[in-house]
Amino acid sequence: MNLLDTLKWRYATKKFDPTKKVDQKLVDQIIEAAWLAPTSSGLQPFRIIQITNQELKEKIVPIAFNQQQVAEASHLLVFAAWDNYTSHRIDNIYKHTTEGRGQTPDRYKDYTDRLKKAYLNRPSEANFEHAARQAYIAFAFAIAMAAELRIDSTPMEGFDSDALDKLLGLNDMELKSVTILPLGYRDEANDWLVNLKKVRHPKEEFLIEFK
Ligand SMILES: Cc1cc2nc3c(=O)[nH]c(=O)nc-3n(C[C@H](O)[C@H](O)[C@H](O)COP(=O)(O)O)c2cc1C
């Protein structure tokens, strides 16, 4: 199947079969797809938290406005962005880059100085929003990779991020949750959405062309 068939197969699963667990090796591939996502300046300014603990998933249900997918899914991934950019965070990824490529440590100094000048002089909220946008790209990669593996998922931002950050201690990690992604297998008999048509804006309205 090609990517378009995969994207037509997936849907925002409303009901998972809680008895079906996803093989960790497959979840690792989903995480790897997110890890490979492009990010602005390569900063990769977010982390993924994987939750399989049932008690913890159940604690997140009320935080996610009682959306049961959170507890019924096999795995729950939380995408959490850096709460701000710092000199250390910028230097750290470029240290990995120069070491990984066998380059001199100052190879990207002019570039990172420019990044620091732009990012370290603006409010943390602007930096978090920028980091969160990078997390969304990886989120999309994870959704597509899950579908490629015929694993169901529900993209979700319907949750109280402050409450989730508190529960998971994300503030101490200088992170803020952005999105969550329950992963599992659909309960075909009980999911109201599974057989409904996928609806989008008409393509002729969606694409604006300048010829
Ligand atoms: C960023 C984002 C947040 C979403 N939040 C939720 C959510 O909290 N709960 C839910 O059931 N679906 C959620 N959705 C799913 C959308 O409603 C769904 O993707 C959209 O209606 C299109 O349907 P499809 O994904 O089945 O093609 C979210 C989707 C995205 C991309």
The ligand as a MOL file (V3000), in Angstrom:
LIG
                    3D

  0  0  0     0  0            999 V3000
M  V30 BEGIN CTAB
M  V30 COUNTS 31 33 0 0 0
M  V30 BEGIN ATOM
M  V30 1 C -4.2240 18.5010 16.8230 0
M  V30 2 C -5.4160 17.6070 16.8740 0
M  V30 3 C -6.1630 17.5000 18.0220 0
M  V30 4 C -7.2330 16.6080 18.1040 0
M  V30 5 N -7.8710 16.4020 19.2990 0
M  V30 6 C -8.7690 15.3890 19.4060 0
M  V30 7 C -9.2800 14.9960 20.6590 0
M  V30 8 O -8.9450 15.5540 21.7040 0
M  V30 9 N -10.1570 13.9570 20.6880 0
M  V30 10 C -10.5360 13.2670 19.5660 0
M  V30 11 O -11.3240 12.3130 19.6740 0
M  V30 12 N -10.0680 13.6370 18.3460 0
M  V30 13 C -9.1910 14.6470 18.2540 0
M  V30 14 N -8.6660 14.9920 17.0260 0
M  V30 15 C -9.1240 14.2440 15.8340 0
M  V30 16 C -9.8470 15.1160 14.8120 0
M  V30 17 O -11.1380 15.4320 15.2430 0
M  V30 18 C -9.8400 14.3420 13.4940 0
M  V30 19 O -8.5170 14.1380 13.0880 0
M  V30 20 C -10.5960 15.0690 12.3750 0
M  V30 21 O -11.9530 15.2010 12.6810 0
M  V30 22 C -10.4500 14.3420 11.0450 0
M  V30 23 O -10.8860 12.9980 11.1340 0
M  V30 24 P -9.9350 11.7520 10.8680 0
M  V30 25 O -8.6830 11.9490 11.7150 0
M  V30 26 O -10.7340 10.5630 11.3550 0
M  V30 27 O -9.6010 11.7020 9.4300 0
M  V30 28 C -7.6060 15.8720 16.9560 0
M  V30 29 C -6.8700 16.0090 15.7720 0
M  V30 30 C -5.7780 16.8370 15.7370 0
M  V30 31 C -4.9570 16.9020 14.4700 0
M  V30 END ATOM
M  V30 BEGIN BOND
M  V30 1 1 1 2
M  V30 2 1 2 3
M  V30 3 2 2 30
M  V30 4 2 3 4
M  V30 5 1 4 5
M  V30 6 1 4 28
M  V30 7 2 5 6
M  V30 8 1 6 7
M  V30 9 1 6 13
M  V30 10 2 7 8
M  V30 11 1 7 9
M  V30 12 1 9 10
M  V30 13 2 10 11
M  V30 14 1 10 12
M  V30 15 2 12 13
M  V30 16 1 13 14
M  V30 17 1 14 15
M  V30 18 1 14 28
M  V30 19 1 15 16
M  V30 20 1 16 17
M  V30 21 1 16 18
M  V30 22 1 18 19
M  V30 23 1 18 20
M  V30 24 1 20 21
M  V30 25 1 20 22
M  V30 26 1 22 23
M  V30 27 1 23 24
M  V30 28 2 24 25
M  V30 29 1 24 26
M  V30 30 1 24 27
M  V30 31 2 28 29
M  V30 32 1 29 30
M  V30 33 1 30 31
M  V30 END BOND
M  V30 END CTAB
M  END
